[in-house]
Amino acid sequence: IILKNTAYFKKRLSEVAKIPFDAINFKDVPATFEIPYPIIHERLLERGIHGGFYLKPYFPELDEGALLAVTETTRREWIDELVKNIREIINEAEL
């Protein structure tokens, strides 16, 4: 179940972010974003959603990267909602 959830999450996340590594993921998916990730994270928190772990301080080569995760209890609807919110936040920031 975790591998299926992670694969679905990675596919959906790639709609709004770049996935920097071409590998099979287990729970955790690194992603890089067009806008500063702290902005995305802050806006997600305002919407009651906890985003991922900001990677830039530890891995500067990933630029605006974050590590996001799913588990065996993560529902597809939750993934879809997260991606929808990230898309909205990025679109709002680009205005």
Backbone hydrogen bonds, N-H to C=O, Kabsch-Sander energy under -0.5 kcal/mol:
donor,donor_aa,acceptor,acceptor_aa,energy
5,N,1,I,-2.8
6,T,2,I,-3.0
7,A,3,L,-2.4
8,Y,4,K,-2.4
9,F,5,N,-2.8
10,K,6,T,-2.8
11,K,7,A,-2.2
12,R,8,Y,-2.6
13,L,9,F,-3.1
14,S,10,K,-1.8
15,E,12,R,-1.7
16,V,13,L,-1.8
17,A,13,L,-1.3
18,K,32,T,-2.6
23,A,21,F,-1.2
27,K,25,N,-0.5
28,D,26,F,-2.2
29,V,68,L,-3.6
31,A,66,A,-2.3
32,T,18,K,-2.7
33,F,64,E,-1.8
39,I,36,P,-1.1
40,I,36,P,-1.3
41,H,37,Y,-3.1
42,E,38,P,-2.5
43,R,39,I,-2.4
44,L,40,I,-2.5
45,L,41,H,-2.4
46,E,42,E,-2.0
47,R,43,R,-0.9
47,R,44,L,-0.7
48,G,45,L,-1.8
49,I,44,L,-2.8
51,G,49,I,-0.6
53,F,67,L,-2.4
54,Y,52,G,-0.5
55,L,65,G,-2.7
56,K,65,G,-0.8
58,Y,55,L,-1.7
59,F,55,L,-3.3
62,L,59,F,-2.4
63,D,60,P,-2.0
65,G,63,D,-1.6
66,A,31,A,-2.7
67,L,53,F,-2.3
68,L,29,V,-2.4
68,L,66,A,-0.6
70,V,27,K,-1.4
74,T,71,T,-1.0
78,W,75,R,-0.5
79,I,75,R,-1.7
80,D,76,R,-2.9
81,E,77,E,-2.3
82,L,78,W,-2.4
83,V,79,I,-2.6
84,K,80,D,-2.4
85,N,81,E,-2.4
86,I,82,L,-2.6
87,R,83,V,-2.6
88,E,84,K,-2.2
89,I,85,N,-2.5
90,I,86,I,-2.6
91,N,87,R,-2.6
92,E,88,E,-2.6
93,A,89,I,-2.1
94,E,90,I,-1.5
95,L,92,E,-0.9
